[in-house]
Amino acid sequence: MVSKIISDYNNKYSDLDISCSFHEQKELLKSIGGSKYLLEDRQIPYYEEALTFLKDKFDTNKSLHIENLYFINEINDTINVPIFCNDEIIGIALGRKSKIKPNIINNVGIQLSRFITKKFFTKKIKSIESRANIKDLEFESIVQLTNMLSFCDNLSNETLEYILIHLVSLYAASKGMFILRDSNTNIFEVRATFEIREEDMPRRMLTDNKGLLAELKNTKKTFLVESDKFNLVKFVEHNSICSPIYFRGNLLGCIILADKESRKGFIHFSDLDANLFDSLTKEISLTINNLKLIDDLQSTNNLIDNIMTSIEAGIIKFTEFGEIEYVNKKAIEIIGIERDLIQNQHYGIIFADNELFLEVISNYELAESDNQAQVVKNVPFKSFNGSIHTLDTTITPVYDKNKDRSGYILSFDDISDMQKVKTTFKKYVSGNIVDEILDDNSKSDLGGTLSDACVLFADIRGFTSFSEKTSASELVSILNKYFTEMIDIVYEYNGTLDKIIGDELMVLFGVPNNTEHDCQNAVDCAITMFKRLDEFNEKLEKSHNHKLKIGIGIHYGEVVAGNIGSDKQMNYTVIGDNVNQAARFCSNASPNEIVISEDVYKNISDQSLFSESILINVKGKDNAIPVRKFTHFSI
């Protein structure tokens, strides 16, 4: 201890009146008994003068031996010597001059310098060890999580609960929640929970427009949350840790852990917890991103064939020995030869002329850890027919029912210009419409153009009262199934889904490509919606003792159609008075009723299905408007 060293010297050489003062390394000195020697607010006569002299002399000659480094103050008859820590002067030892004992003060400086420097490096080593332990913990946690995730082969609730329980255990949390966004409705839903009461579950539809999910979307960071900050975490009693899950740059969901426990009771999550949690959720995000594809492929054999045929990514399934077991239609197109010439061949034979593509596969086989997905972008590929492609590739392992690795799947997206446009656009409209647009560049100009279009609105009646009696998760599930049925019908009749507004669908016929059957397709689509809804309601009535009823409005006329928005974000949509009029017709339609304008009525074949012309008043119009009505009689 510093004070003991000074005390021992003063006891032995009381006539020298030895002391010291420090201006640096205050925290270190406080921990080793040097508090009373800190300068802080104390004024030591001639301290600055002595310090300046010693620093200048030391800076001039770094090799100067410490015994020759001193300052003699003739005014108060003292010798001042530097005290070093890690080659930096942090203080001064001083005492009276003595001809008999001239080196005593130097010895004090040397001993204090050695003692403090030793303590400095001891503390630094402990700090390094502590950080190393943290890194070891982080690495070990990631390895454990990666090994666990390697056995997850789908995105079922059971899989997500498995992940959540692992994290709850790792962090000694008492509660947890896993939230994911439904890709069809963009509504978030709770997919897994741990020890959260039913009354603490969210009652409203979850979106990322406000609250905790908006905060995660905007910050893209893991952070700590107190119990009273957001409604979504009202189940938290102390504090929680929240981390986002991302998919292709968009918020896919989040994981929330609450109320950390210890032997002494509840304790708060720390910033260290947040840093480690952020690393773990990035691993989970990667797995979930890849499992979304695998999850789709495992539904049914027929569904697998349909998805594999229509999917824009090329898919190749390899056995554990590198033989090609399966290729989908897109992969065959890019490779450029028939399926029979590809399947059951070793990849080294098929891709022998594509060195970099071959390297992607062989590197994955040789990798020490093959449980994680491998992503390699911008891989050049030359097909057998001579065409050149640029591919983004992802390889993931495949496991059999016994959880033994049975091979791996290579998926690749052709990001060549035309393919990239098609892949993006087909997320918004049916594939045949995309192909027609890309064949005629004038139909895809940015901005708006005047077009004749048939606009259909379909809205669920009485949905608000039904939603008040139904939990949020059930409501989202029902809506997902309903929208799936209705949107399938839209595509059957070559409609374009413009948007989903709450529980309402907006559908376009005639844009971006018009035909002479647009009005007929819109009416046939609407009638089919009622028929398909009857089948849907049979199941819904058994499960929830409720039937959904919809009203539909259809109008035909001139609209402004095109890419509308800003440079940063735009949507293909239609606007104008005729769009508003179709929406007004929908509002006027009773349950099980279609309201169409005279312009639609003129362009359909079986006009006997609709009533005589009647006049209705709609918002925004001074005069009544003639319409025709169709009433569907439910089974």
C-alpha positions as CSV (number, residue, x, y, z in Angstrom):
1,M,0.0,0.0,0.0
2,V,1.2,3.6,-0.8
3,S,0.6,4.9,2.7
4,K,2.6,2.0,4.3
5,I,5.6,2.7,2.0
6,I,5.6,6.3,3.0
7,S,5.1,5.5,6.7
8,D,7.9,2.9,6.7
9,Y,10.4,5.4,5.3
10,N,9.3,8.2,7.7
11,N,9.7,5.8,10.7
12,K,13.2,5.0,9.6
13,Y,14.2,8.5,8.4
14,S,12.1,10.8,10.4
15,D,14.3,13.8,9.8
16,L,13.6,13.7,6.1
17,D,9.9,14.3,6.4
18,I,9.1,12.2,3.3
19,S,5.8,12.7,1.5
20,C,4.3,12.3,-2.0
21,S,1.5,13.7,-4.2
22,F,-0.3,12.3,-7.3
23,H,-2.1,14.0,-10.2
24,E,-2.8,11.0,-12.4
25,Q,-4.2,7.4,-12.0
26,K,-6.6,8.5,-9.3
27,E,-8.9,5.5,-9.4
28,L,-6.0,3.1,-9.2
29,L,-4.4,5.0,-6.3
30,K,-7.7,5.0,-4.4
31,S,-7.7,1.2,-4.6
32,I,-4.1,0.8,-3.2
33,G,-4.2,3.2,-0.3
34,G,-3.1,6.4,-2.0
35,S,-6.3,8.5,-1.5
36,K,-4.9,11.0,0.9
37,Y,-2.0,11.8,-1.4
38,L,-4.1,12.8,-4.4
39,L,-3.8,16.4,-5.3
40,E,-7.5,17.1,-6.3
41,D,-8.3,20.4,-4.5
42,R,-5.1,20.5,-2.4
43,Q,-2.5,23.1,-3.2
44,I,1.1,21.8,-2.9
45,P,3.8,24.5,-3.0
46,Y,6.1,24.4,-6.0
47,Y,4.4,21.1,-7.2
48,E,3.8,22.4,-10.7
49,E,7.3,23.9,-11.0
50,A,8.8,20.6,-10.0
51,L,6.5,18.5,-12.3
52,T,7.3,20.7,-15.3
53,F,11.1,20.5,-14.7
54,L,11.0,16.7,-14.3
55,K,8.8,16.1,-17.4
56,D,11.0,18.4,-19.6
57,K,14.1,16.6,-18.4
58,F,12.6,13.1,-19.0
59,D,11.1,14.0,-22.4
60,T,14.6,15.4,-23.4
61,N,16.4,12.2,-22.5
62,K,14.2,9.1,-22.2
63,S,17.2,6.9,-21.3
64,L,18.1,9.0,-18.3
65,H,18.4,6.8,-15.2
66,I,15.8,7.6,-12.5
67,E,18.6,8.2,-9.9
68,N,19.7,11.2,-12.0
69,L,16.2,12.5,-12.5
70,Y,15.4,14.9,-9.7
71,F,14.5,18.5,-8.9
72,I,16.1,20.4,-6.0
73,N,14.0,23.2,-4.6
74,E,16.4,25.6,-2.9
75,I,13.5,27.6,-1.5
76,N,12.1,24.9,0.8
77,D,15.3,22.8,0.8
78,T,13.6,19.7,-0.7
79,I,14.5,17.0,-3.2
80,N,11.7,16.1,-5.7
81,V,11.8,12.9,-7.6
82,P,9.2,11.5,-10.2
83,I,6.9,8.6,-9.5
84,F,6.2,6.6,-12.7
85,C,3.4,4.4,-13.9
86,N,3.8,2.7,-17.3
87,D,6.5,5.2,-18.3
88,E,4.3,8.2,-17.4
89,I,5.0,10.6,-14.5
90,I,1.9,10.4,-12.3
91,G,3.2,12.1,-9.1
92,I,6.2,13.4,-7.1
93,A,8.0,12.1,-4.0
94,L,9.8,14.7,-1.9
95,G,11.8,15.1,1.3
96,R,14.4,17.3,2.9
97,K,17.9,17.3,1.5
98,S,20.5,15.3,3.3
99,K,24.2,15.0,2.6
100,I,24.4,11.9,4.7
101,K,21.4,10.1,3.0
102,P,21.3,11.7,-0.5
103,N,19.6,8.7,-2.3
104,I,16.8,8.0,0.1
105,I,14.2,10.1,-1.7
106,N,15.2,8.5,-5.0
107,N,14.6,5.1,-3.4
108,V,11.2,6.2,-2.3
109,G,10.3,7.3,-5.9
110,I,11.7,4.0,-7.3
111,Q,9.8,1.8,-4.8
112,L,6.5,3.7,-5.3
113,S,7.0,3.5,-9.1
114,R,7.5,-0.2,-9.1
115,F,4.7,-0.8,-6.7
116,I,2.1,1.3,-8.6
117,T,3.2,0.0,-12.0
118,K,2.8,-3.6,-10.8
119,K,-0.7,-2.8,-9.5
120,F,-1.5,-1.0,-12.8
121,F,-0.6,-4.1,-14.9
122,T,-2.2,-6.5,-12.5
123,K,-5.5,-4.5,-12.8
124,K,-5.0,-4.4,-16.6
125,I,-4.5,-8.1,-16.8
126,K,-7.6,-8.8,-14.8
127,S,-9.6,-6.4,-17.1
128,I,-8.3,-8.3,-20.1
129,E,-9.1,-11.6,-18.5
130,S,-12.6,-10.3,-17.7
131,R,-13.2,-9.3,-21.3
132,A,-11.8,-12.6,-22.5
133,N,-14.2,-14.4,-20.2
134,I,-17.0,-12.4,-21.6
135,K,-15.9,-13.2,-25.2
136,D,-15.6,-16.9,-24.2
137,L,-19.2,-16.8,-22.8
138,E,-20.4,-15.1,-26.0
139,F,-18.6,-17.6,-28.2
140,E,-19.9,-20.5,-26.1
141,S,-23.4,-19.2,-26.1
142,I,-23.4,-18.7,-29.9
143,V,-21.9,-22.2,-30.4
144,Q,-24.6,-23.7,-28.2
145,L,-27.4,-21.8,-30.0
146,T,-26.0,-22.7,-33.4
147,N,-25.9,-26.4,-32.5
148,M,-29.4,-26.1,-31.3
149,L,-30.7,-24.2,-34.3
150,S,-29.1,-26.8,-36.6
151,F,-31.8,-29.2,-35.5
152,C,-34.7,-26.8,-36.3
153,D,-36.1,-27.6,-39.7
154,N,-39.3,-25.5,-39.8
155,L,-40.9,-22.3,-38.4
156,S,-43.6,-24.0,-36.4
157,N,-44.7,-22.6,-33.0
158,E,-42.9,-25.6,-31.4
159,T,-39.6,-24.6,-33.0
160,L,-39.9,-21.0,-31.9
161,E,-40.9,-22.1,-28.4
162,Y,-37.8,-24.3,-28.3
163,I,-35.6,-21.3,-29.2
164,L,-37.3,-19.1,-26.6
165,I,-36.9,-21.6,-23.8
166,H,-33.2,-21.9,-24.6
167,L,-32.8,-18.1,-24.3
168,V,-34.9,-17.9,-21.2
169,S,-32.7,-20.5,-19.6
170,L,-29.4,-18.9,-20.8
171,Y,-30.4,-15.5,-19.3
172,A,-32.2,-16.7,-16.2
173,A,-35.2,-14.8,-17.3
174,S,-38.6,-15.5,-15.7
175,K,-40.7,-14.6,-18.8
176,G,-40.3,-14.5,-22.6
177,M,-42.2,-13.7,-25.8
178,F,-41.4,-14.5,-29.5
179,I,-43.2,-12.3,-32.1
180,L,-43.1,-12.8,-35.9
181,R,-44.8,-10.9,-38.7
182,D,-47.2,-12.7,-41.0
183,S,-45.9,-12.2,-44.6
184,N,-49.4,-12.0,-46.1
185,T,-50.9,-9.4,-43.9
186,N,-47.8,-7.6,-42.4
187,I,-49.5,-8.0,-39.0
188,F,-47.3,-9.3,-36.2
189,E,-48.5,-12.1,-34.0
190,V,-47.3,-13.8,-30.8
191,R,-45.9,-17.2,-31.8
192,A,-44.4,-18.4,-28.6
193,T,-44.5,-17.4,-24.9
194,F,-43.0,-18.5,-21.6
195,E,-44.8,-17.9,-18.3
196,I,-46.9,-15.0,-19.6
197,R,-50.5,-14.9,-18.3
198,E,-53.4,-14.8,-20.8
199,E,-54.6,-11.4,-19.5
200,D,-51.1,-9.9,-20.2
201,M,-51.2,-11.0,-23.9
202,P,-51.7,-8.2,-26.5
203,R,-55.3,-7.7,-27.4
204,R,-54.9,-5.5,-30.4
205,M,-53.4,-6.2,-33.8
206,L,-49.6,-5.7,-33.7
207,T,-48.0,-3.4,-36.3
208,D,-44.7,-1.6,-36.5
209,N,-46.3,1.8,-36.9
210,K,-46.0,2.7,-33.2
211,G,-44.9,1.4,-29.8
212,L,-42.1,-1.1,-29.2
213,L,-42.1,-2.6,-32.7
214,A,-41.8,0.8,-34.2
215,E,-38.8,1.5,-31.9
216,L,-37.1,-1.7,-32.9
217,K,-37.7,-1.0,-36.6
218,N,-36.3,2.5,-36.4
219,T,-33.3,1.8,-34.2
220,K,-32.5,-1.7,-35.5
221,K,-30.8,-2.4,-32.1
222,T,-31.2,-4.5,-29.1
223,F,-32.1,-2.4,-26.0
224,L,-33.3,-2.6,-22.4
225,V,-36.9,-1.6,-21.6
226,E,-38.4,-0.7,-18.3
227,S,-41.8,-2.2,-17.4
228,D,-44.0,0.9,-18.0
229,K,-42.6,2.2,-21.3
230,F,-44.6,0.2,-23.9
231,N,-48.0,-1.6,-23.7
232,L,-46.6,-4.6,-25.4
233,V,-44.4,-5.4,-22.4
234,K,-46.9,-4.7,-19.6
235,F,-46.2,-8.3,-18.4
236,V,-42.7,-7.0,-17.3
237,E,-42.4,-6.3,-13.6
238,H,-38.8,-5.1,-13.5
239,N,-37.1,-4.6,-16.8
240,S,-36.7,-6.5,-20.1
241,I,-34.4,-7.0,-23.0
242,C,-35.7,-6.7,-26.5
243,S,-34.0,-7.6,-29.8
244,P,-35.2,-7.3,-33.4
245,I,-35.4,-10.2,-35.9
246,Y,-34.8,-9.0,-39.5
247,F,-35.5,-10.5,-42.9
248,R,-34.1,-8.9,-46.0
249,G,-33.7,-5.6,-44.3
250,N,-37.3,-5.5,-42.9
251,L,-38.4,-6.1,-39.3
252,L,-39.7,-9.7,-39.1
253,G,-40.3,-9.8,-35.4
254,C,-38.6,-9.6,-32.0
255,I,-37.7,-11.6,-28.9
256,I,-38.4,-10.2,-25.5
257,L,-37.0,-11.6,-22.2
258,A,-38.2,-10.2,-18.9
259,D,-37.4,-10.1,-15.2
260,K,-33.9,-11.6,-14.7
261,E,-33.6,-13.8,-11.6
262,S,-30.7,-14.5,-9.3
263,R,-30.1,-16.1,-6.0
264,K,-30.8,-12.8,-4.3
265,G,-34.0,-12.2,-6.3
266,F,-34.8,-10.2,-9.4
267,I,-32.0,-8.1,-10.9
268,H,-31.9,-5.8,-13.9
269,F,-30.6,-6.9,-17.3
270,S,-27.3,-5.1,-18.1
271,D,-25.7,-3.5,-21.2
272,L,-23.5,-6.6,-21.3
273,D,-26.6,-8.8,-21.4
274,A,-27.9,-6.6,-24.3
275,N,-24.6,-7.0,-26.3
276,L,-24.6,-10.8,-26.0
277,F,-28.3,-11.0,-26.7
278,D,-27.8,-8.9,-29.9
279,S,-25.2,-11.5,-31.1
280,L,-27.5,-14.4,-30.4
281,T,-30.5,-12.9,-32.1
282,K,-28.5,-12.3,-35.2
283,E,-27.8,-16.0,-35.3
284,I,-31.5,-16.7,-34.8
285,S,-32.4,-14.2,-37.6
286,L,-30.1,-16.0,-40.0
287,T,-31.6,-19.4,-39.2
288,I,-35.2,-18.0,-39.4
289,N,-34.4,-16.4,-42.8
290,N,-33.3,-19.8,-44.2
291,L,-36.0,-21.8,-42.4
292,K,-38.7,-19.7,-44.1
293,L,-37.9,-21.5,-47.3
294,I,-37.5,-24.9,-45.7
295,D,-40.8,-24.4,-43.8
296,D,-42.7,-23.8,-47.1
297,L,-41.1,-26.9,-48.7
298,Q,-42.2,-29.3,-46.0
299,S,-46.0,-28.6,-46.0
300,T,-47.2,-31.4,-48.4
301,N,-45.7,-33.1,-51.4
302,N,-48.1,-31.4,-53.8
303,L,-47.4,-28.0,-52.2
304,I,-43.7,-28.7,-52.5
305,D,-44.0,-29.3,-56.3
306,N,-46.2,-26.2,-56.8
307,I,-43.8,-24.0,-54.8
308,M,-40.7,-25.4,-56.4
309,T,-42.2,-24.9,-59.9
310,S,-43.3,-21.3,-59.3
311,I,-40.5,-20.1,-57.0
312,E,-38.1,-17.6,-58.7
313,A,-35.1,-19.0,-56.9
314,G,-33.2,-22.0,-58.3
315,I,-33.1,-25.0,-55.9
316,I,-30.8,-27.9,-55.9
317,K,-30.8,-30.7,-53.3
318,F,-27.6,-32.6,-52.9
319,T,-27.1,-35.9,-51.0
320,E,-24.4,-36.1,-48.4
321,F,-22.0,-37.5,-51.1
322,G,-22.6,-34.5,-53.4
323,E,-25.0,-36.2,-55.9
324,I,-27.8,-34.0,-57.2
325,E,-31.0,-35.4,-55.9
326,Y,-33.5,-32.7,-57.0
327,V,-33.6,-29.6,-59.2
328,N,-36.5,-27.3,-59.6
329,K,-37.7,-25.7,-62.9
330,K,-35.8,-22.4,-62.3
331,A,-32.5,-24.2,-61.6
332,I,-33.0,-26.2,-64.9
333,E,-33.5,-23.0,-66.8
334,I,-30.3,-21.5,-65.5
335,I,-28.2,-24.6,-65.8
336,G,-29.4,-25.0,-69.4
337,I,-29.8,-28.8,-69.8
338,E,-32.6,-31.3,-69.2
339,R,-33.5,-32.6,-65.7
340,D,-32.5,-36.2,-66.6
341,L,-29.0,-35.1,-67.4
342,I,-28.6,-33.3,-64.1
343,Q,-30.2,-35.5,-61.5
344,N,-28.2,-38.3,-59.9
345,Q,-25.0,-36.8,-61.2
346,H,-22.2,-35.5,-59.0
347,Y,-22.0,-31.7,-58.8
348,G,-18.4,-31.8,-59.9
349,I,-19.4,-33.2,-63.3
350,I,-22.3,-30.8,-63.9
351,F,-20.5,-27.6,-62.8
352,A,-17.0,-28.5,-64.0
353,D,-16.9,-25.4,-66.3
354,N,-18.1,-23.0,-63.6
355,E,-15.1,-22.7,-61.3
356,L,-16.4,-20.1,-58.9
357,F,-19.8,-21.7,-58.6
358,L,-18.1,-25.1,-58.0
359,E,-16.0,-23.4,-55.4
360,V,-19.1,-22.3,-53.5
361,I,-20.3,-25.9,-53.1
362,S,-16.9,-27.5,-52.4
363,N,-16.0,-24.8,-49.8
364,Y,-19.2,-25.6,-47.9
365,E,-18.4,-29.3,-47.9
366,L,-14.9,-28.6,-46.6
367,A,-16.0,-26.2,-43.9
368,E,-15.4,-27.3,-40.3
369,S,-18.8,-26.1,-39.1
370,D,-21.6,-27.0,-41.6
371,N,-24.5,-26.3,-39.3
372,Q,-24.8,-22.7,-40.4
373,A,-26.0,-21.3,-43.7
374,Q,-23.4,-20.1,-46.1
375,V,-24.3,-17.1,-48.2
376,V,-22.2,-16.1,-51.2
377,K,-23.3,-13.2,-53.5
378,N,-22.6,-12.3,-57.1
379,V,-21.3,-15.6,-58.3
380,P,-20.8,-15.7,-62.1
381,F,-22.4,-18.7,-63.9
382,K,-22.3,-19.8,-67.5
383,S,-25.1,-22.1,-68.5
384,F,-24.8,-25.0,-71.0
385,N,-26.6,-22.9,-73.6
386,G,-24.0,-20.1,-73.3
387,S,-26.1,-17.5,-71.4
388,I,-24.3,-15.7,-68.6
389,H,-25.9,-15.2,-65.2
390,T,-25.0,-13.6,-61.8
391,L,-26.3,-15.6,-58.9
392,D,-26.8,-15.0,-55.1
393,T,-26.3,-18.4,-53.5
394,T,-27.3,-19.8,-50.1
395,I,-26.4,-23.3,-48.9
396,T,-28.2,-24.9,-45.8
397,P,-27.9,-28.4,-44.3
398,V,-30.8,-30.8,-44.5
399,Y,-31.6,-33.4,-41.7
400,D,-33.7,-36.5,-41.8
401,K,-36.3,-37.5,-39.3
402,N,-33.6,-38.9,-37.0
403,K,-31.9,-35.5,-37.1
404,D,-28.9,-36.9,-39.0
405,R,-27.6,-34.8,-41.8
406,S,-28.8,-36.2,-45.1
407,G,-27.4,-33.5,-47.5
408,Y,-27.7,-29.9,-48.2
409,I,-29.8,-27.5,-50.3
410,L,-28.3,-24.9,-52.6
411,S,-30.7,-22.0,-53.5
412,F,-29.7,-19.2,-55.9
413,D,-31.4,-16.1,-57.2
414,D,-30.6,-14.9,-60.7
415,I,-30.0,-11.2,-60.1
416,S,-29.4,-10.3,-63.7
417,D,-31.3,-7.1,-64.6
418,M,-34.4,-8.6,-66.1
419,Q,-34.7,-11.5,-63.6
420,K,-34.3,-9.0,-60.7
421,V,-37.1,-6.9,-61.9
422,K,-39.4,-10.0,-62.4
423,T,-38.6,-11.4,-59.0
424,T,-39.4,-8.1,-57.3
425,F,-42.6,-7.3,-59.3
426,K,-44.1,-10.8,-58.9
427,K,-44.4,-10.1,-55.2
428,Y,-47.1,-7.6,-56.1
429,V,-49.0,-9.0,-59.1
430,S,-49.5,-12.4,-60.7
431,G,-46.7,-13.8,-62.9
432,N,-48.4,-13.6,-66.2
433,I,-49.1,-9.8,-65.8
434,V,-45.4,-9.2,-64.9
435,D,-44.4,-11.0,-68.1
436,E,-46.7,-8.8,-70.2
437,I,-45.5,-5.6,-68.6
438,L,-41.8,-6.5,-69.1
439,D,-42.5,-7.4,-72.8
440,D,-43.9,-3.8,-73.3
441,N,-41.7,-1.2,-71.6
442,S,-44.2,1.6,-72.1
443,K,-46.5,-0.1,-69.6
444,S,-44.0,0.2,-66.8
445,D,-43.1,3.9,-67.1
446,L,-42.6,5.7,-63.8
447,G,-45.4,8.1,-62.9
448,G,-49.0,8.0,-63.8
449,T,-51.0,7.5,-67.0
450,L,-54.8,7.6,-67.7
451,S,-56.3,4.1,-68.1
452,D,-59.7,2.5,-68.1
453,A,-59.9,0.1,-65.2
454,C,-62.4,-1.9,-63.2
455,V,-61.9,-1.3,-59.5
456,L,-63.3,-3.8,-56.9
457,F,-63.5,-3.2,-53.1
458,A,-64.5,-6.1,-50.8
459,D,-65.0,-5.4,-47.2
460,I,-65.9,-7.7,-44.2
461,R,-69.2,-6.6,-42.5
462,G,-69.5,-6.6,-38.7
463,F,-65.8,-7.5,-38.3
464,T,-65.2,-4.9,-35.5
465,S,-67.7,-6.6,-33.2
466,F,-66.3,-10.0,-34.0
467,S,-62.8,-8.8,-33.3
468,E,-63.7,-7.6,-29.9
469,K,-64.8,-11.1,-28.9
470,T,-61.7,-12.8,-30.4
471,S,-58.1,-12.9,-29.2
472,A,-55.5,-11.1,-31.4
473,S,-53.7,-14.3,-32.4
474,E,-57.0,-16.0,-33.4
475,L,-58.1,-13.0,-35.3
476,V,-54.9,-12.8,-37.3
477,S,-55.1,-16.5,-38.1
478,I,-58.7,-16.1,-39.3
479,L,-57.8,-13.1,-41.4
480,N,-54.8,-14.9,-42.9
481,K,-56.9,-17.8,-44.0
482,Y,-59.7,-15.5,-45.4
483,F,-57.2,-13.4,-47.3
484,T,-55.5,-16.5,-48.7
485,E,-58.8,-17.7,-50.1
486,M,-59.8,-14.4,-51.5
487,I,-56.5,-13.5,-53.1
488,D,-56.3,-16.9,-54.8
489,I,-59.6,-16.0,-56.5
490,V,-58.3,-12.6,-57.5
491,Y,-55.4,-14.2,-59.4
492,E,-57.7,-16.8,-60.9
493,Y,-59.5,-14.0,-62.7
494,N,-56.3,-12.1,-63.7
495,G,-56.9,-9.4,-61.1
496,T,-54.1,-7.3,-59.5
497,L,-54.2,-7.0,-55.7
498,D,-53.6,-3.3,-55.1
499,K,-53.6,-3.4,-51.3
500,I,-55.1,-4.8,-48.1
501,I,-56.6,-2.0,-46.0
502,G,-57.5,-3.5,-42.6
503,D,-60.1,-6.1,-43.5
504,E,-60.8,-4.7,-46.9
505,L,-59.4,-5.8,-50.3
506,M,-58.7,-3.4,-53.2
507,V,-58.5,-5.2,-56.5
508,L,-57.8,-3.9,-60.0
509,F,-58.9,-5.3,-63.4
510,G,-57.5,-3.7,-66.5
511,V,-54.3,-2.2,-65.1
512,P,-51.5,-2.4,-65.9
513,N,-52.9,-4.4,-68.8
514,N,-56.5,-4.1,-70.0
515,T,-58.6,-6.7,-71.9
516,E,-62.2,-6.6,-73.2
517,H,-63.2,-9.0,-70.3
518,D,-62.1,-6.7,-67.4
519,C,-65.6,-6.0,-66.1
520,Q,-66.7,-9.6,-66.6
521,N,-63.6,-10.8,-64.7
522,A,-64.3,-8.5,-61.9
523,V,-68.0,-9.6,-61.5
524,D,-67.1,-13.3,-61.8
525,C,-64.4,-12.8,-59.2
526,A,-66.9,-11.1,-56.8
527,I,-69.5,-13.9,-57.3
528,T,-66.8,-16.6,-56.8
529,M,-65.7,-14.8,-53.6
530,F,-69.2,-15.3,-52.1
531,K,-69.2,-19.0,-53.1
532,R,-65.7,-19.6,-51.7
533,L,-66.7,-17.7,-48.5
534,D,-69.6,-20.1,-48.0
535,E,-67.1,-23.0,-47.8
536,F,-64.8,-21.0,-45.6
537,N,-67.7,-20.1,-43.2
538,E,-68.7,-23.8,-42.8
539,K,-65.3,-24.4,-41.0
540,L,-65.4,-21.0,-39.2
541,E,-68.8,-21.7,-37.8
542,K,-67.7,-25.0,-36.3
543,S,-64.6,-23.5,-34.8
544,H,-65.9,-20.0,-33.7
545,N,-69.7,-20.1,-34.1
546,H,-69.4,-17.2,-36.5
547,K,-69.7,-16.5,-40.2
548,L,-68.0,-13.7,-42.1
549,K,-70.1,-11.6,-44.4
550,I,-68.8,-9.3,-47.1
551,G,-70.1,-6.5,-49.2
552,I,-68.6,-5.7,-52.6
553,G,-68.5,-2.6,-54.8
554,I,-67.4,-2.5,-58.4
555,H,-67.0,0.5,-60.8
556,Y,-65.5,0.9,-64.2
557,G,-64.0,4.1,-65.5
558,E,-60.9,6.2,-66.2
559,V,-58.3,6.3,-63.5
560,V,-54.7,7.5,-63.0
561,A,-52.5,4.3,-62.8
562,G,-48.8,4.0,-62.2
563,N,-46.0,4.1,-59.8
564,I,-47.0,6.7,-57.2
565,G,-45.0,7.8,-54.2
566,S,-41.5,9.2,-53.8
567,D,-38.0,8.4,-55.0
568,K,-37.4,6.4,-51.8
569,Q,-40.6,4.4,-51.9
570,M,-43.4,4.0,-54.4
571,N,-46.3,1.7,-55.0
572,Y,-48.1,0.6,-58.2
573,T,-51.7,1.8,-57.6
574,V,-54.6,3.8,-59.1
575,I,-56.2,7.0,-57.9
576,G,-59.0,9.2,-59.0
577,D,-62.7,9.9,-58.6
578,N,-63.7,6.5,-60.1
579,V,-61.6,4.7,-57.5
580,N,-63.4,6.6,-54.7
581,Q,-66.8,5.8,-56.3
582,A,-66.0,2.1,-56.2
583,A,-65.2,2.4,-52.5
584,R,-68.5,4.3,-52.0
585,F,-70.4,1.4,-53.7
586,C,-68.7,-1.0,-51.4
587,S,-69.8,1.0,-48.4
588,N,-73.4,1.0,-49.7
589,A,-73.4,-2.7,-50.3
590,S,-75.2,-4.8,-47.7
591,P,-73.8,-8.1,-46.5
592,N,-73.9,-10.7,-49.3
593,E,-74.5,-8.0,-51.9
594,I,-72.6,-6.6,-54.9
595,V,-73.2,-3.1,-56.0
596,I,-72.0,-2.2,-59.6
597,S,-72.2,0.9,-61.7
598,E,-74.0,1.1,-65.1
599,D,-70.6,1.2,-66.8
600,V,-69.9,-2.3,-65.4
601,Y,-73.4,-3.6,-66.1
602,K,-73.0,-2.7,-69.8
603,N,-69.9,-4.8,-70.1
604,I,-71.1,-8.2,-68.6
605,S,-72.7,-11.1,-70.4
606,D,-75.3,-12.3,-67.9
607,Q,-77.1,-9.1,-66.9
608,S,-80.1,-11.1,-65.5
609,L,-78.1,-11.7,-62.3
610,F,-78.5,-8.1,-61.3
611,S,-81.5,-6.0,-60.3
612,E,-83.2,-3.2,-62.2
613,S,-81.4,0.2,-62.0
614,I,-81.9,2.0,-58.7
615,L,-80.6,5.3,-57.5
616,I,-78.4,5.7,-54.4
617,N,-76.7,8.6,-52.7
618,V,-73.0,8.4,-52.1
619,K,-70.6,10.7,-50.2
620,G,-69.1,13.4,-52.4
621,K,-71.8,13.4,-55.1
622,D,-74.6,15.9,-55.2
623,N,-76.8,13.8,-57.4
624,A,-78.0,10.2,-56.9
625,I,-76.1,7.6,-58.9
626,P,-77.8,4.7,-60.8
627,V,-76.5,1.3,-59.8
628,R,-77.4,-2.4,-60.1
629,K,-77.3,-5.0,-57.3
630,F,-76.7,-8.7,-57.0
631,T,-77.7,-10.6,-53.8
632,H,-75.9,-13.8,-52.9
633,F,-78.0,-16.3,-50.9
634,S,-75.7,-18.2,-48.5
635,I,-76.0,-21.9,-48.2
